[in-house]
Amino acid sequence: MRVNPKIAISAFSLIILLLASNAAYGYDFGTKVKPGDSDIGRPLFPMPFGTTIAYWNTGGIPGYDDQDVVYLHTPGAWVNANDVRLTPVGTNPAGSKVTMQDNDIGMPINTFPVAIGYLNLYGSSAYDLQDPVYVHQNIRFPIMSILNDVRLTDINNFKAGTKVHDFDQDFNKLFGSWGPVPIGFFDVNGNGIYDAQDDVYLNVPAGVPGIVSVNNVRISLQSPPYDGMTQMNIITDTPQTTTTTDKSQMGTTIPGITNP
């Protein structure tokens, strides 16, 4: 019996995809990819065009503050399904994705001037595995860490997803410089769209565009293994949340901090 080579290649690709998906399950939000981690080499695809970092003003006081929830937000004027919480809210931890059943779905969203940066706390000449990464707001030069910046990685006793407070170890520290920060997702279920199952990464440093590599930061909770049968996608009425993406290159970036 002759086997159609296209079918054979597709079946082989699906097996590789499922093995990569299952092997990488278990890494926490805010962890960095280290040498030997099982998700190294995953292909990364651009987030929906217009993805940004935004916040839900939970307290009603104008402007961003300690109580507000920060998201990696797909386009729209409200919190969408599959937005990633970069800070916790209620019982939903940082790194979790919004679902249609969650209390924050449909909440009004606010954009603000933000950039992603790192603190070079250990004296090396560039960004490395030890350097913590942040969402920084209210950008002014020289760019220092300030109140309510969001930690995207752990630093000592401060967990990823917490905010910087006065007198914290990482308060009022000078950020290192890098360019725009690519953000991409691994298409866990192979359906060609960004959805509930897909794992999201900061692809920094951008030495290997479009590929999970050492020092990348995991900014969503890793999805359970996909069995190839149970469809767990969450479709919303916001088309950009589940838009088919151009997988040819990393095209979604968030501004990076550049100090003079």
C-alpha positions as CSV (number, residue, x, y, z in Angstrom):
1,M,0.0,0.0,0.0
2,R,1.4,3.4,-1.0
3,V,1.3,6.2,1.6
4,N,0.6,9.8,0.4
5,P,3.9,11.6,1.4
6,K,2.0,14.8,2.3
7,I,-0.2,12.8,4.8
8,A,2.9,11.1,6.2
9,I,4.7,14.5,6.7
10,S,1.6,16.0,8.3
11,A,1.2,13.1,10.7
12,F,4.9,13.3,11.6
13,S,4.6,17.0,12.2
14,L,1.6,16.5,14.5
15,I,3.5,13.9,16.5
16,I,6.4,16.3,17.0
17,L,4.0,19.1,18.0
18,L,2.2,16.9,20.5
19,L,5.5,15.6,22.0
20,A,6.8,19.2,22.3
21,S,3.5,20.3,23.9
22,N,3.4,17.5,26.5
23,A,7.1,17.7,27.4
24,A,7.0,21.4,28.2
25,Y,4.0,21.2,30.5
26,G,4.8,22.3,34.1
27,Y,6.9,25.4,33.8
28,D,5.5,28.3,35.8
29,F,4.6,31.9,34.8
30,G,7.6,34.1,35.1
31,T,10.2,31.5,34.8
32,K,13.0,31.8,32.3
33,V,14.0,29.2,29.7
34,K,17.2,27.5,30.8
35,P,19.6,25.3,28.9
36,G,18.1,21.8,28.6
37,D,14.5,22.9,29.1
38,S,12.1,20.9,27.0
39,D,10.5,23.9,25.3
40,I,13.7,25.1,23.7
41,G,13.2,25.2,19.9
42,R,9.5,25.6,19.9
43,P,8.3,27.8,17.0
44,L,6.8,31.1,18.1
45,F,4.2,32.9,16.1
46,P,3.1,36.6,16.4
47,M,0.3,37.6,18.8
48,P,-2.7,39.2,17.1
49,F,-1.9,42.6,15.6
50,G,-2.3,45.3,18.2
51,T,-1.6,43.2,21.2
52,T,-0.4,45.5,24.0
53,I,-0.1,45.8,27.8
54,A,-3.1,47.4,29.5
55,Y,-4.9,47.6,32.8
56,W,-8.4,47.3,34.3
57,N,-9.0,50.2,36.8
58,T,-10.6,48.2,39.6
59,G,-10.7,50.9,42.2
60,G,-12.3,53.7,40.2
61,I,-9.6,56.2,41.0
62,P,-8.4,57.8,37.8
63,G,-5.0,56.5,36.6
64,Y,-3.0,53.3,37.2
65,D,-2.3,52.2,40.8
66,D,-1.6,49.3,43.1
67,Q,-5.0,47.8,42.9
68,D,-5.3,47.7,39.1
69,V,-5.0,44.4,37.2
70,V,-2.5,44.3,34.3
71,Y,-3.0,42.2,31.2
72,L,-1.3,41.2,28.0
73,H,-4.3,42.4,26.1
74,T,-5.5,41.6,22.6
75,P,-7.2,44.4,20.7
76,G,-10.5,45.8,22.0
77,A,-11.9,48.2,24.6
78,W,-12.6,45.6,27.2
79,V,-10.9,42.6,28.8
80,N,-11.1,39.7,26.2
81,A,-11.1,36.0,26.5
82,N,-7.5,34.8,26.3
83,D,-6.0,38.0,27.6
84,V,-3.1,37.0,29.9
85,R,-3.2,38.3,33.5
86,L,0.2,39.7,34.4
87,T,-1.0,40.4,37.9
88,P,-3.4,38.2,39.9
89,V,-7.1,39.0,40.5
90,G,-9.3,37.2,42.9
91,T,-8.5,33.5,42.7
92,N,-7.0,33.8,39.2
93,P,-3.2,33.9,39.4
94,A,-0.7,35.8,37.3
95,G,-0.2,34.0,34.0
96,S,-3.7,32.7,33.8
97,K,-5.9,33.5,30.8
98,V,-9.3,35.1,30.9
99,T,-12.2,32.8,30.1
100,M,-15.8,33.7,29.3
101,Q,-16.8,32.5,32.8
102,D,-14.4,34.8,34.7
103,N,-15.5,38.0,36.5
104,D,-13.1,40.2,34.7
105,I,-14.3,39.3,31.2
106,G,-15.7,42.4,29.5
107,M,-14.3,44.9,32.0
108,P,-13.1,48.2,30.6
109,I,-9.5,48.3,29.7
110,N,-7.1,51.2,29.7
111,T,-3.8,51.6,27.8
112,F,-0.9,53.5,29.3
113,P,2.7,54.2,28.3
114,V,4.7,51.1,29.2
115,A,7.9,49.3,28.2
116,I,9.5,46.0,29.2
117,G,12.9,46.2,30.8
118,Y,15.3,44.4,33.0
119,L,17.5,45.3,36.0
120,N,21.1,44.5,35.6
121,L,21.6,43.7,39.3
122,Y,24.5,41.4,39.1
123,G,27.1,43.4,37.2
124,S,27.2,41.5,33.9
125,S,27.5,43.5,30.6
126,A,24.1,42.4,29.2
127,Y,20.8,40.7,30.0
128,D,21.3,37.2,31.4
129,L,19.5,34.5,33.4
130,Q,19.9,36.3,36.7
131,D,18.4,39.6,35.7
132,P,14.7,40.2,36.6
133,V,12.3,41.5,34.0
134,Y,9.5,44.1,34.5
135,V,6.6,46.0,33.0
136,H,7.6,49.6,33.6
137,Q,5.2,52.5,33.4
138,N,5.4,56.3,33.4
139,I,8.6,56.4,31.3
140,R,11.0,59.2,32.1
141,F,14.8,59.4,31.7
142,P,16.9,58.1,33.2
143,I,14.5,55.1,33.4
144,M,14.5,53.7,37.0
145,S,12.1,51.1,38.5
146,I,9.3,52.9,40.2
147,L,6.2,52.2,42.3
148,N,3.8,49.7,40.8
149,D,6.0,48.4,38.1
150,V,5.1,44.7,37.5
151,R,7.6,41.9,38.0
152,L,7.5,39.4,35.2
153,T,10.1,37.2,36.9
154,D,10.9,36.3,40.5
155,I,13.5,38.3,42.4
156,N,14.4,36.8,45.7
157,N,11.2,36.7,47.8
158,F,9.2,38.8,45.4
159,K,7.2,36.6,43.0
160,A,6.4,37.2,39.3
161,G,3.1,39.1,39.1
162,T,3.7,41.3,42.1
163,K,4.2,45.0,42.0
164,V,7.2,47.1,43.1
165,H,6.6,49.1,46.3
166,D,8.6,51.8,48.1
167,F,11.7,50.4,49.8
168,D,11.7,47.1,48.0
169,Q,15.0,45.7,47.0
170,D,14.3,46.5,43.4
171,F,12.8,49.9,43.8
172,N,14.5,52.9,42.2
173,K,17.1,50.8,40.3
174,L,18.4,51.7,36.8
175,F,17.1,49.6,34.0
176,G,19.4,48.1,31.4
177,S,18.8,48.9,27.7
178,W,17.4,46.7,24.9
179,G,15.3,47.2,21.8
180,P,11.6,46.3,21.2
181,V,10.6,43.1,22.9
182,P,9.1,40.4,20.7
183,I,6.1,38.5,22.1
184,G,5.0,35.2,20.6
185,F,3.0,32.1,21.3
186,F,3.5,28.5,20.7
187,D,0.5,27.0,18.9
188,V,-0.1,24.1,21.3
189,N,-3.0,22.5,19.5
190,G,-1.8,23.4,16.0
191,N,-5.0,25.1,14.9
192,G,-3.3,28.2,13.5
193,I,-4.9,30.8,15.9
194,Y,-4.0,32.2,19.3
195,D,-6.3,30.7,21.8
196,A,-6.7,29.4,25.3
197,Q,-4.2,26.6,25.1
198,D,-1.3,28.5,23.6
199,D,1.8,29.3,25.7
200,V,3.1,32.9,25.5
201,Y,6.8,34.0,25.7
202,L,8.9,37.1,25.7
203,N,11.4,36.2,23.0
204,V,14.3,38.0,24.6
205,P,17.1,38.3,23.9
206,A,16.0,38.2,20.3
207,G,19.0,36.3,19.0
208,V,16.8,33.5,17.7
209,P,13.7,35.2,16.3
210,G,10.6,33.1,16.3
211,I,12.2,30.2,18.4
212,V,12.0,29.6,22.1
213,S,15.5,30.0,23.3
214,V,17.5,30.4,26.5
215,N,16.6,33.5,28.6
216,N,13.1,33.8,27.0
217,V,10.5,34.5,29.7
218,R,7.3,32.4,30.0
219,I,4.5,34.9,30.6
220,S,1.5,32.5,30.7
221,L,0.8,29.4,32.7
222,Q,1.9,26.4,30.7
223,S,-1.1,24.6,29.2
224,P,-2.0,21.0,30.1
225,P,-0.9,18.4,27.6
226,Y,-3.1,18.4,24.5
227,D,-4.6,15.0,23.7
228,G,-5.4,15.9,20.1
229,M,-9.1,15.2,20.7
230,T,-10.5,17.6,23.3
231,Q,-11.0,21.0,21.9
232,M,-10.4,23.6,24.6
233,N,-10.4,26.8,22.5
234,I,-12.4,29.8,23.8
235,I,-13.8,31.8,21.0
236,T,-15.0,35.4,21.7
237,D,-16.9,38.0,19.8
238,T,-13.7,40.0,19.4
239,P,-12.2,38.7,16.1
240,Q,-8.6,39.8,16.9
241,T,-8.5,37.4,19.9
242,T,-8.5,34.4,17.6
243,T,-7.1,35.8,14.4
244,T,-5.1,33.5,12.1
245,T,-1.5,34.8,12.3
246,D,1.3,35.1,9.8
247,K,3.7,32.5,11.1
248,S,6.6,33.5,8.9
249,Q,8.3,35.8,11.4
250,M,8.0,37.4,14.8
251,G,6.0,40.6,14.3
252,T,4.4,41.5,17.6
253,T,6.5,43.6,19.9
254,I,6.2,45.7,23.1
255,P,8.5,48.7,23.5
256,G,11.7,48.0,25.3
257,I,13.5,50.3,27.7
258,T,16.4,52.2,26.2
259,N,18.4,54.4,28.7
260,P,20.5,57.1,27.2
